[in-house]
Amino acid sequence: MADLGFERYEPANIEAFGFTEPEQQASILREVTEQKLGTADNGQNFSAIHANRDFGGNSLIVRPNSLFGSTGNADQQYIASQYALAFPEQGYLSIDLPAHGASDRLTKDQRKDITKGVGSVASIANAQLEATLDLVPDMRDITLTGETVGELFAVEFAAQAAEKGVRVRRLFGFDPMGMEQRSPIALAGRYIADAAKSRKERRSESDVEGEQKLEDAFSKEFVPLVEDFGPIRTAEPSGHVGLMARERTIARLMLRKSPATRDMGMEALEAALETQPELRADFIFAGKSSIGRLTRPVRDELQRLQVETGGRVQFDEWPNDGQDIGLARHQPRLISYVKDNQ
């Protein structure tokens, strides 16, 4: 297992990326608050944020959003701004899942893929890839990054990108899903308990040193800025229940067919390493999370791939992190890691 430097990326050691001049601030805020629509070959629309659009190269950072994330929300706009500031010479694009934000619902074929047999999200990832190419037709050289479910879609995205002529150089997965077979009931119980504990810690401001500083960078410094660029939201207007009412298959995907309870991510990783011969993949497991677990079977499989690919796969555990590693306030940490290792 590689030492990917947990201590270096602890909250106390990280500063959020900031604007350096008024023109830069206005340009980035305008881009991250404009929800774009990309269309897949099947006609399905996906909402997205496309930042650093004026960058002349075809190098792009692509971040598939996770469950309940929406590019119309302030947290996703903040994440996009942090990537744009950290990588001024690369474009950035985040893309929503079906039924999230302004994206269309799942297609009939996608519902069938999720619910039949062991289930698959490959058809959704392929449509996301096509929608991304619709927004950035000259995309040829990309870095992929994502957390939890977003990481799973990033791996599937990488596995299919070569067929579209897109080279994936780096893949960064944080608190990755889909690495092992596990019980959906046990996962759901632990997830709910961990989420309640995390909310209690945030309310009592008992987070570790540096977390309040990162929270303030988002909620006290960034959110007031975007208020001048139109209405903002901090969650889906209909909430989790409303989203699942809009797309009932999502409830099934979360529970009975949850990607977190199967090893489809590990299978997609093997395919991505085969189809993308230059790909290097890094995975960070949050040690206190119930979602991405670095168990013995997962470690064994990653070590096998590490050996077989000559070190193109690296992984580590950040032991003091919980399942809120993907929240907006923690993105400067994750982005700093991507910036240092890209």
C-alpha positions in Angstrom: 0.0 0.0 0.0 1.4 3.4 -1.0 1.8 6.2 1.5 -0.3 8.9 0.0 0.3 11.4 2.8 -2.8 11.6 5.1 -1.1 14.0 7.5 -0.2 16.4 4.7 -3.9 16.6 3.7 -5.4 16.9 7.1 -7.8 19.9 7.4 -5.4 21.9 9.6 -2.8 21.8 6.8 -5.0 22.9 3.9 -6.2 26.3 2.7 -9.1 26.8 0.3 -8.2 28.2 -3.1 -9.0 31.9 -3.5 -9.6 34.5 -6.2 -6.7 36.7 -7.0 -8.4 39.5 -9.0 -11.9 40.8 -9.7 -12.0 39.8 -13.3 -11.0 36.2 -12.4 -13.7 36.1 -9.7 -16.4 37.4 -12.0 -15.5 35.0 -14.8 -15.4 31.9 -12.6 -18.6 32.7 -10.7 -20.4 33.3 -14.0 -19.3 30.0 -15.4 -20.0 27.9 -12.2 -23.5 29.3 -11.8 -24.6 28.6 -15.4 -26.0 25.2 -15.6 -25.2 23.7 -19.0 -27.0 20.8 -20.8 -25.1 18.1 -22.7 -27.0 15.6 -24.8 -26.1 11.9 -25.2 -26.6 10.1 -28.5 -29.9 8.7 -27.2 -31.3 12.2 -26.7 -30.9 12.1 -22.9 -29.9 15.5 -21.4 -27.4 15.8 -18.5 -27.0 19.0 -16.5 -23.4 20.1 -16.0 -21.0 22.9 -14.9 -18.3 23.7 -17.4 -15.6 26.0 -16.0 -12.4 27.5 -17.5 -14.1 27.4 -20.9 -11.6 29.8 -22.4 -8.7 27.5 -21.9 -7.5 26.7 -25.4 -6.3 23.1 -24.9 -8.3 19.9 -24.9 -7.2 18.9 -21.4 -10.1 18.5 -19.1 -10.9 17.4 -15.5 -14.2 15.5 -15.4 -16.0 14.9 -12.2 -19.2 12.8 -12.2 -21.4 14.0 -9.3 -22.6 11.6 -6.7 -26.1 10.7 -5.6 -28.2 13.7 -4.6 -25.6 16.1 -6.0 -26.8 18.8 -8.4 -24.9 21.3 -10.5 -27.6 23.8 -9.5 -26.6 23.7 -5.9 -24.1 26.1 -4.1 -22.0 23.2 -2.9 -21.3 21.9 -6.5 -20.7 25.5 -7.7 -18.2 25.9 -4.9 -16.4 22.7 -5.9 -16.3 23.8 -9.5 -14.8 27.1 -8.5 -12.1 25.4 -6.4 -11.1 23.2 -9.4 -11.1 26.2 -11.7 -8.8 28.1 -9.3 -6.5 25.1 -8.7 -6.2 24.2 -12.4 -6.3 27.5 -14.4 -4.7 25.8 -17.4 -7.3 23.0 -17.6 -11.0 22.9 -18.3 -13.3 21.5 -15.6 -16.6 19.8 -16.1 -18.9 18.2 -13.5 -21.9 16.2 -14.7 -25.1 15.1 -12.9 -26.7 11.7 -12.7 -30.0 11.1 -14.4 -33.0 12.8 -12.5 -30.5 15.0 -10.6 -30.5 18.8 -11.2 -31.8 19.4 -14.7 -30.9 16.0 -16.1 -33.5 13.8 -17.7 -34.7 10.7 -15.9 -33.3 7.3 -16.5 -34.0 5.7 -19.8 -35.9 2.4 -20.1 -32.6 0.6 -21.0 -30.8 2.2 -18.1 -33.4 1.0 -15.6 -33.2 -2.4 -17.1 -29.4 -2.5 -16.7 -29.6 -1.4 -13.0 -32.3 -3.9 -12.1 -31.5 -7.0 -14.1 -29.2 -9.7 -12.7 -26.3 -8.3 -10.7 -27.0 -4.9 -12.2 -24.8 -2.4 -14.0 -24.4 1.4 -14.3 -22.3 1.2 -17.5 -25.1 2.5 -19.8 -25.5 5.6 -17.6 -21.7 6.2 -17.6 -21.7 5.8 -21.4 -24.4 8.4 -21.8 -22.6 10.8 -19.5 -19.5 10.3 -21.6 -21.5 11.2 -24.7 -23.0 14.2 -23.1 -19.6 15.4 -22.0 -18.3 15.1 -25.6 -21.4 17.1 -26.7 -20.3 20.0 -24.4 -16.6 19.6 -25.2 -16.3 18.0 -28.7 -12.5 18.3 -28.8 -11.9 16.6 -25.5 -9.1 14.1 -25.9 -7.0 14.1 -22.7 -8.7 14.0 -19.4 -8.3 13.4 -15.6 -11.2 11.8 -13.8 -12.1 12.3 -10.2 -15.1 11.5 -8.0 -16.2 10.6 -4.5 -18.4 7.6 -3.5 -21.0 6.9 -6.3 -19.3 9.6 -8.4 -16.1 7.6 -8.2 -17.9 4.5 -9.5 -19.2 6.4 -12.5 -15.7 7.9 -13.1 -14.3 4.4 -13.3 -17.0 3.3 -15.7 -16.4 6.5 -17.7 -12.7 5.6 -17.9 -13.4 2.1 -19.1 -15.5 3.3 -22.0 -13.7 6.5 -23.0 -11.1 4.8 -25.3 -13.8 3.8 -27.7 -14.7 7.5 -28.1 -11.1 8.5 -28.8 -10.6 10.0 -25.3 -7.4 9.3 -23.4 -7.7 9.1 -19.6 -4.3 9.8 -17.9 -5.3 9.9 -14.3 -8.2 8.6 -12.1 -8.6 9.8 -8.5 -11.3 8.0 -6.4 -12.1 9.2 -2.9 -14.1 6.9 -0.5 -14.7 4.6 -3.5 -17.8 2.4 -4.0 -18.2 -0.9 -5.7 -15.1 -2.6 -4.5 -16.5 -5.6 -2.7 -19.6 -7.8 -2.2 -21.4 -6.8 1.0 -24.8 -6.9 2.8 -27.2 -4.1 1.8 -29.0 -4.2 5.1 -25.7 -3.9 7.1 -24.5 -1.1 4.9 -27.8 0.9 5.3 -27.8 0.5 9.1 -24.2 1.6 9.5 -24.6 4.5 6.9 -27.6 5.9 8.8 -25.7 5.7 12.1 -22.6 7.3 10.7 -24.6 10.1 9.1 -26.3 10.9 12.4 -23.0 11.0 14.2 -21.5 13.3 11.6 -24.4 15.7 11.8 -24.1 15.8 15.6 -20.3 16.5 15.4 -20.9 19.4 12.9 -23.6 20.9 15.1 -21.5 20.8 18.2 -18.5 22.2 16.3 -16.4 19.3 17.6 -14.7 18.7 14.3 -10.9 18.2 14.1 -8.6 21.2 13.9 -9.0 23.1 10.6 -12.5 21.9 9.6 -14.3 25.0 10.7 -11.8 27.1 8.6 -12.7 25.0 5.6 -16.4 25.2 6.3 -16.2 29.0 6.6 -14.4 29.2 3.2 -17.5 27.7 1.7 -20.5 28.9 3.7 -19.3 32.4 4.8 -17.0 33.4 2.0 -18.2 31.7 -1.2 -22.0 31.5 -0.8 -22.5 35.3 -0.4 -20.5 35.8 -3.6 -22.8 33.6 -5.8 -26.0 35.3 -4.5 -25.3 38.0 -7.1 -25.4 35.5 -9.9 -28.9 34.1 -9.4 -30.8 31.9 -6.9 -28.8 29.2 -5.2 -29.8 26.1 -3.3 -27.9 23.9 -0.8 -29.9 20.8 -1.6 -32.2 19.4 -4.2 -35.5 21.4 -3.9 -37.5 18.2 -3.4 -35.1 16.6 -1.0 -34.0 13.0 -1.0 -37.6 11.7 -0.8 -38.7 13.9 -3.6 -35.9 12.8 -5.8 -36.7 9.1 -5.3 -40.3 9.8 -6.0 -39.3 11.4 -9.3 -37.1 8.4 -10.2 -38.1 5.3 -8.2 -35.2 3.2 -9.6 -32.8 5.4 -7.5 -34.3 3.9 -4.3 -33.6 0.4 -5.7 -30.1 1.5 -6.8 -29.4 2.7 -3.2 -30.7 -0.3 -1.4 -31.3 -3.7 -3.0 -29.1 -3.0 -6.0 -26.8 -0.5 -4.4 -23.4 -0.2 -6.2 -21.8 0.0 -2.7 -22.8 -3.7 -2.1 -21.2 -5.1 -5.2 -17.8 -5.2 -6.8 -18.8 -3.7 -10.2 -16.3 -0.9 -9.5 -13.4 -3.3 -9.3 -14.5 -5.0 -12.5 -14.7 -1.6 -14.2 -11.2 -0.6 -12.9 -9.7 -3.7 -14.5 -11.4 -2.8 -17.8 -10.2 0.8 -17.6 -6.6 -0.3 -17.0 -6.8 -2.6 -20.0 -8.4 -0.1 -22.4 -6.4 2.9 -21.2 -2.7 1.8 -21.2 -1.4 5.1 -19.8 -3.9 5.3 -17.0 -2.7 5.7 -13.4 -5.3 5.3 -10.7 -5.2 6.5 -7.0 -7.8 5.6 -4.4 -8.2 7.2 -1.0 -10.3 5.3 1.5 -11.9 7.2 4.4 -11.0 5.1 7.4 -14.2 6.0 9.4 -16.6 5.7 6.5 -19.2 3.0 6.0 -19.1 3.5 2.2 -15.5 2.9 1.0 -13.8 0.3 3.1 -10.3 -0.9 2.7 -11.1 -4.4 3.9 -8.7 -7.4 3.4 -10.5 -8.6 0.1 -10.4 -5.0 -1.3 -6.7 -4.6 -0.3 -5.8 -8.0 -1.9 -7.5 -7.1 -5.2 -5.9 -3.7 -5.4 -2.5 -5.2 -4.6 -3.0 -7.8 -7.3 -3.7 -5.0 -9.8 -0.8 -3.0 -8.5 1.6 -5.8 -9.3 0.0 -6.8 -12.6 0.1 -3.2 -13.9 3.6 -2.3 -12.6 2.4 0.2 -10.0 -0.3 2.0 -12.1 -2.7 1.5 -9.1 -2.0 3.2 -5.8 -4.2 3.3 -2.7 -4.2 4.5 0.9 -6.4 5.0 3.9 -6.9 8.4 5.6 -7.7 6.9 9.0 -9.4 9.8 10.7 -11.9 10.6 7.9 -15.6 9.8 7.8 -18.1 9.5 5.1 -18.4 13.3 4.8 -15.1 13.4 2.9 -17.0 14.4 -0.2 -18.7 17.4 1.3 -18.0 20.8 -0.2 -15.9 21.9 2.8 -13.5 19.0 2.3 -12.9 19.6 -1.5 -9.8 21.8 -1.0 -8.2 18.8 0.6 -9.1 16.4 -2.2 -8.3 19.0 -4.9 -4.9 19.7 -3.3 -4.2 16.0 -3.5 -5.2 15.8 -7.2 -3.0 18.9 -7.9 0.0 17.5 -6.2 -0.3 14.1 -7.9 -1.7 14.7 -11.3 
